[in-house]
Amino acid sequence: MERISNNLSAFTPARLLAQLTHYPAPRYWVAYSGGLDSHTLLHAMAGLRPHLPGTELHAIHINHALQPDAQQWADHCAEVCAALQIPYRAVHVNATPAAGESPEAAARSARYEALAGVMNNGDALLTAHHRDDQAETLLLQLLRGSGPHGLAAMPACATFAAGVHLRPLLEFTRAQLHHYAIRQNLSWIEDQSNFVINYDRNYLRQEIMPRLAARWPAVSGTFARSARHAADAAYLLDVLAHSDLEHVAAERRDALSVARLKMLTQPRQRNLLHAWFKHLHLPLPAAVHIEHILSDVVAVAADRVPCVRWPGAEVRRYRDLMYALTPLTPHDSSAVLPWNMQDTLTLPGGLGMLSAMPATGSGIKQWLCRNPEVTVRFRQGGECCRPAGRGHTHELRKLFQETAIPPWQRDRIPLIYAGPDLAAVGDLWVCEPFQAAADENGLVIVQQA
């Protein structure tokens, strides 16, 4: 086999191999659009197969069906992969944007969802993002007012689906890849939509970056260096946030202590909140929502029950605890659900499932639940229960307050009725006289998410 060149002034398979040695994987998936960049990556990877023993190489093409020539592009990709003897898969996706969604965002979301679908444990997805792409991404993030995490732009390696997403060409320029493609006599697709400057990235690529490069020739490398500095800063912020989160977090992972949060400076509060939402896999809020959380949730009196919402998430407070959660689903508290306690009952509105587990000496008296009609209802107001072992009857409102159950959860707690009588409040309390005695068969209520 021909010796791999190691010319440090150009893109070479040897330099690509040097990147890949840091990220071994049982299978590499090259995201192959058919364009110059991905064709260069695919061709170089094909030449590296003797240097990657035991590693499979596959190509995947995402057909967005957005261009009249989309199927011709897919056919071209299939022919190239056949010539290179690389297993090829084409996936059709629906890239129609939702209301308020940009076409670029819709295509990107559909593309990565499809790419994630082929990944097995330990696989690596390879995309052909290069140094000029990195510079454009940094500029886009600056124009959006992003912080260090956004300005870090695209990482060389990130967790993705069941494996990792690698960008092994980030240190190379578009010109270097083009030089390789010409030298290897590659044939690639020119997507004319890349020249439509209505799209933000294309506008930067066609109008702004050439002007910057004319004045500052090393601009893409400079921007890439700034992105690495931002990535270092973002890493340090994450380390600090992790330390702060250990101090501020409550016993449950979706809650923070407001009192302990207030002990931090506001920059550390903002940093912690961003890390917290990422940890909970919730959509990240915009800066304006963070400021509302600090002013309308953290800073208010403990007897308030504020809420700040953004698409896909919300923050609520009860007493000293601040909760982050997905938006509450609509709930009909007037619903009455018949329940055969031998079966699991699925509660409406995503409230989980109820089951009754046989036990001796605990739970509801089993015999009381055989004859009367057992139903599951929800709080209307005024319901009372004398929890087993307590000498007095209390309104549920008082019991919920004693147990610090947040107000927005109270009318979603299932109430188990035996005939007309309240027998149990979810898996929290059994009401007298329904509590099984020490030698009686009982049914323990279990609620699962």
C-alpha positions in Angstrom: 0.0 0.0 0.0 1.1 3.5 -0.7 2.7 5.2 2.2 0.5 7.8 3.9 1.8 11.4 3.5 2.3 13.4 6.6 2.5 16.9 5.0 1.7 19.3 7.9 0.8 22.1 5.5 -2.2 20.2 3.9 -5.0 17.9 4.8 -3.8 14.3 4.6 -5.1 10.9 5.7 -2.2 10.7 8.2 -3.4 13.8 9.9 -6.9 12.5 10.0 -5.7 9.2 11.5 -3.9 11.2 14.2 -7.2 12.7 15.2 -9.0 9.3 15.2 -6.5 7.6 17.4 -7.9 9.6 20.3 -11.4 8.2 19.6 -11.3 4.5 18.8 -14.7 3.0 18.0 -15.9 -0.4 16.7 -17.8 1.3 13.9 -17.5 4.7 12.2 -20.5 6.3 10.4 -19.6 9.0 8.0 -22.4 11.5 7.4 -22.1 11.7 3.6 -24.1 14.5 1.9 -22.1 14.1 -1.4 -20.6 17.6 -1.1 -16.9 18.5 -1.1 -16.3 18.3 2.6 -18.0 15.0 3.4 -16.7 13.4 0.2 -13.1 14.3 1.2 -13.7 12.8 4.7 -15.2 9.6 3.2 -12.4 9.2 0.7 -9.7 9.7 3.3 -11.5 7.3 5.7 -11.6 4.7 2.9 -7.8 4.9 2.5 -7.3 4.5 6.3 -9.1 1.2 6.6 -5.8 -0.8 6.7 -4.7 1.4 9.6 -8.0 0.8 11.5 -8.1 -3.0 11.9 -11.3 -4.4 13.5 -13.2 -1.2 12.8 -16.1 -1.0 10.4 -16.7 1.9 8.1 -20.2 2.9 7.0 -21.7 5.8 5.1 -25.1 7.3 5.7 -26.8 9.8 3.5 -29.8 11.9 4.8 -32.3 12.7 2.0 -34.2 15.8 3.2 -36.2 15.9 -0.1 -35.9 19.7 -0.1 -34.2 20.0 -3.5 -35.4 18.8 -6.9 -32.2 16.9 -7.4 -32.3 15.2 -4.0 -32.7 11.7 -5.4 -30.0 12.2 -7.9 -27.7 13.2 -5.1 -28.6 10.1 -3.2 -27.9 8.0 -6.3 -24.5 9.7 -6.7 -23.6 8.9 -3.1 -24.6 5.3 -3.6 -22.3 5.1 -6.6 -19.3 6.6 -4.8 -19.8 4.3 -1.9 -20.0 1.3 -4.2 -16.8 2.3 -5.9 -15.1 2.7 -2.5 -16.6 -0.6 -1.3 -18.2 1.2 1.7 -21.6 0.0 3.1 -24.1 2.7 2.3 -27.4 3.6 3.8 -29.8 6.3 2.6 -32.5 7.6 5.0 -35.4 9.8 4.0 -36.6 12.4 6.5 -39.4 14.9 6.9 -37.7 18.2 7.2 -40.9 20.4 7.1 -40.5 23.1 9.7 -43.1 23.4 12.5 -44.8 26.7 13.1 -42.2 29.3 14.1 -39.3 26.9 13.3 -36.6 27.9 10.8 -36.1 25.6 7.8 -32.4 25.2 8.8 -33.4 24.1 12.3 -36.0 21.7 11.1 -33.6 20.1 8.6 -30.9 19.8 11.3 -33.3 18.3 13.8 -34.6 15.7 11.3 -31.0 14.9 10.2 -29.6 14.3 13.6 -32.6 12.3 14.7 -32.1 10.0 11.7 -28.3 9.8 12.4 -29.0 8.8 16.0 -31.2 6.1 14.8 -28.4 4.1 13.2 -26.0 4.3 16.2 -25.2 1.2 18.2 -23.3 1.2 21.5 -19.8 2.7 21.1 -20.3 3.8 17.5 -18.8 7.1 16.3 -20.6 9.5 13.9 -18.1 11.5 11.8 -19.2 14.8 10.3 -17.0 16.9 8.0 -17.3 20.2 9.8 -14.0 22.2 9.3 -12.3 25.3 10.6 -14.3 27.7 8.4 -17.5 26.1 9.6 -16.3 26.7 13.2 -15.6 30.3 12.5 -19.1 30.8 11.0 -20.6 29.1 14.0 -18.7 31.4 16.4 -20.0 34.4 14.5 -23.5 33.1 14.6 -23.3 32.6 18.4 -21.9 36.1 18.9 -24.8 37.5 16.9 -27.2 35.6 19.2 -25.6 37.0 22.3 -24.4 33.5 23.5 -22.2 33.0 26.5 -19.0 30.8 26.8 -20.9 27.5 26.0 -22.3 28.9 22.8 -19.0 30.6 21.8 -17.2 27.3 22.3 -19.0 26.5 19.0 -18.6 22.9 17.8 -16.7 20.4 20.0 -14.3 17.9 18.4 -16.0 15.1 20.4 -19.4 15.0 22.1 -21.7 12.3 23.4 -24.3 11.4 20.8 -27.0 8.8 20.9 -25.4 5.5 21.9 -21.9 6.6 21.0 -20.1 9.8 20.2 -20.1 12.5 17.5 -16.7 13.3 16.1 -15.6 16.3 14.0 -12.1 15.3 13.0 -11.7 18.0 10.4 -12.0 21.1 12.6 -8.3 21.9 12.3 -8.5 22.0 8.5 -9.7 24.8 6.3 -12.2 24.5 3.4 -9.3 25.4 1.0 -7.2 22.5 2.4 -10.0 20.0 1.8 -10.6 21.4 -1.6 -6.9 21.0 -2.5 -7.1 17.3 -1.4 -10.3 16.7 -3.4 -8.7 18.2 -6.6 -5.5 16.2 -6.1 -7.5 13.0 -5.7 -9.7 13.8 -8.7 -12.9 13.5 -6.6 -16.3 14.3 -8.0 -18.7 16.0 -5.6 -22.2 17.6 -5.6 -22.6 21.4 -5.6 -25.7 22.3 -3.6 -26.8 25.6 -5.1 -28.8 26.4 -1.9 -25.5 27.0 -0.2 -25.2 30.2 -2.2 -28.7 31.5 -1.1 -27.7 34.3 1.3 -31.2 34.5 2.8 -29.9 31.9 5.2 -27.8 33.3 8.0 -24.9 30.9 7.7 -24.7 31.3 3.9 -24.7 35.1 4.3 -21.7 34.9 6.6 -20.0 32.4 4.3 -20.6 34.3 1.1 -20.6 38.0 2.2 -18.9 38.5 5.6 -16.1 35.9 5.9 -14.4 36.8 2.5 -14.3 40.4 3.6 -12.8 39.6 7.0 -10.3 37.2 5.3 -9.2 39.9 2.9 -8.3 42.2 5.8 -7.2 39.5 8.3 -6.1 36.4 6.3 -5.8 34.2 9.4 -9.3 35.0 10.6 -10.7 31.5 10.5 -7.8 30.2 12.6 -8.1 33.2 15.0 -11.8 32.5 15.5 -11.1 28.8 16.0 -8.6 29.7 18.7 -11.3 32.0 20.4 -13.7 29.1 20.3 -11.1 26.9 22.1 -10.6 29.6 24.7 -14.4 29.7 25.2 -14.5 25.9 25.5 -11.9 26.1 28.3 -13.9 28.8 30.0 -17.1 26.8 29.6 -15.4 23.7 31.1 -14.3 25.7 34.2 -17.8 27.1 34.6 -19.2 23.6 34.5 -16.8 22.5 37.2 -17.9 25.5 39.3 -21.6 24.8 38.7 -21.2 21.1 39.7 -19.6 22.2 43.0 -22.3 24.8 43.6 -25.1 22.3 42.7 -23.9 19.9 45.3 -24.3 22.6 47.9 -27.6 24.1 46.7 -29.5 21.0 45.5 -32.3 19.6 47.7 -32.9 16.0 48.4 -34.8 15.5 45.1 -32.8 16.2 41.9 -35.5 18.6 40.4 -35.4 21.0 43.3 -33.0 23.6 44.7 -32.9 25.4 48.1 -33.6 29.1 47.5 -31.9 30.1 50.7 -28.7 28.3 49.7 -28.9 29.6 46.1 -29.1 33.2 47.5 -25.8 32.7 49.2 -24.1 32.7 45.8 -23.4 35.8 43.7 -25.7 36.4 40.8 -23.2 35.3 38.1 -22.8 32.0 40.0 -26.6 31.7 40.3 -27.0 32.1 36.5 -24.2 29.6 35.9 -25.7 27.1 38.3 -29.2 27.4 36.8 -27.9 26.7 33.3 -26.1 23.6 34.5 -29.1 22.5 36.5 -31.4 22.6 33.5 -28.9 20.7 31.4 -28.6 18.1 34.2 -32.3 17.7 34.1 -32.4 17.4 30.3 -34.8 20.4 30.1 -34.7 23.0 27.3 -32.3 25.8 28.2 -34.0 29.1 28.9 -33.1 32.4 27.2 -31.2 35.0 29.2 -34.5 36.9 29.8 -36.0 33.8 31.5 -33.0 33.4 33.7 -33.4 37.0 34.9 -37.1 36.4 35.5 -36.3 33.3 37.6 -33.9 35.4 39.7 -36.2 38.3 40.2 -39.7 36.6 40.2 -38.9 33.3 41.8 -35.7 33.5 43.9 -36.1 37.0 45.2 -39.8 36.9 46.3 -41.2 36.1 49.7 -41.4 32.4 50.7 -45.2 32.5 50.9 -45.5 33.2 47.1 -46.0 30.5 44.5 -44.5 32.0 41.4 -43.9 30.4 38.0 -41.6 31.2 35.1 -42.2 29.4 31.8 -40.4 28.9 28.5 -41.0 26.4 25.7 -40.7 22.9 27.1 -40.0 23.8 30.8 -41.1 25.8 33.8 -39.8 26.8 37.2 -42.0 26.9 40.2 -41.4 27.7 43.9 -43.0 26.5 47.1 -41.6 27.7 50.4 -37.8 27.3 50.2 -37.7 24.9 47.3 -37.5 25.9 43.6 -38.6 23.1 41.2 -37.8 22.7 37.5 -40.2 20.6 35.5 -41.8 20.0 32.2 -45.1 22.0 31.7 -48.0 20.5 33.5 -50.4 18.7 31.2 -54.1 19.5 31.2 -55.9 17.8 34.1 -59.6 17.1 34.7 -59.9 17.0 38.5 -63.6 16.0 38.1 -62.7 12.6 36.6 -64.0 9.5 38.3 -62.1 6.3 37.4 -63.4 2.8 38.2 -60.6 0.6 39.5 -60.4 -3.2 39.9 -57.6 -3.2 42.4 -56.3 -6.5 41.0 -55.2 -4.6 37.9 -52.9 -1.7 37.3 -54.7 1.6 36.6 -53.2 4.1 34.2 -54.0 7.6 35.4 -54.9 10.3 32.9 -52.7 13.3 31.9 -49.4 11.4 32.4 -49.9 11.1 36.2 -48.5 7.6 36.2 -50.0 4.3 37.2 -51.6 2.9 40.4 -51.3 -0.6 41.6 -52.2 -2.4 44.8 -49.7 -4.9 46.3 -50.9 -7.6 48.7 -49.4 -7.3 52.2 -50.2 -8.4 55.7 -50.7 -5.7 58.4 -50.4 -2.7 56.1 -52.3 -0.8 53.4 -56.1 -0.9 52.9 -58.2 -3.7 54.5 -58.5 -6.0 51.6 -62.0 -7.2 52.4 -63.3 -3.6 52.5 -62.3 -3.2 48.9 -64.1 -6.3 47.5 -67.7 -5.4 47.7 -67.9 -1.6 47.5 -67.2 0.1 44.2 -63.6 1.3 44.2 -63.0 4.5 42.3 -60.1 6.9 41.9 -61.0 10.6 42.0 -59.2 13.8 42.5 -59.4 16.7 45.0 -62.3 19.0 44.7 -61.8 20.8 48.0 -63.0 20.0 51.5 -62.0 16.4 51.6 -61.0 15.0 55.0 -59.0 12.0 56.2 -57.9 10.7 59.6 -54.6 9.1 58.7 -54.1 5.7 60.4 -52.5 6.2 63.8 -53.6 9.9 64.2 -56.3 10.8 66.6 -58.0 13.5 64.6 -59.5 14.1 61.2 -57.8 16.7 59.0 -58.7 18.4 55.7 -56.4 17.2 53.0 -55.3 20.8 52.5 -53.8 20.8 56.0 -52.2 17.4 55.5 -50.6 18.6 52.2 -49.3 21.7 53.9 -47.8 19.6 56.7 -46.1 17.3 54.2 -44.9 20.3 52.1 -46.6 19.0 48.9 -46.5 21.8 46.4 -49.9 23.3 45.5 -49.7 22.4 41.8 -49.4 18.7 42.7 -52.3 18.5 45.1 -55.2 18.2 42.8 -53.3 15.6 40.8 -52.8 13.2 43.7 -55.2 10.2 43.2 -57.8 9.7 45.9 -59.0 6.1 46.4 -62.6 5.7 47.4 -64.3 2.6 48.6 -67.9 3.3 47.8 -68.6 6.9 49.0 -65.8 6.9 51.5 -62.2 8.1 51.1 -60.0 5.1 51.8 -56.5 6.4 50.9 -54.7 9.4 49.6 -52.5 8.1 46.8 -49.6 6.2 48.4 -49.3 8.8 51.2 -52.0 7.9 53.8 -54.6 5.3 54.5 -57.7 6.7 56.2 -59.3 5.1 59.3 -61.1 2.7 59.4 -59.6 1.3 56.2 -56.1 0.6 57.7 -55.4 -3.1 57.8 -54.7 -4.4 61.3 -51.5 -6.3 62.1 -53.0 -9.7 61.3 -55.2 -8.6 58.4 -54.6 -8.9 54.7 -54.1 -5.5 53.1 -53.4 -3.8 49.8 -50.6 -1.3 49.7 -51.1 1.5 47.2 -48.2 2.1 44.9 -48.0 5.0 42.4 -45.4 4.9 39.7 -44.4 7.5 37.2 
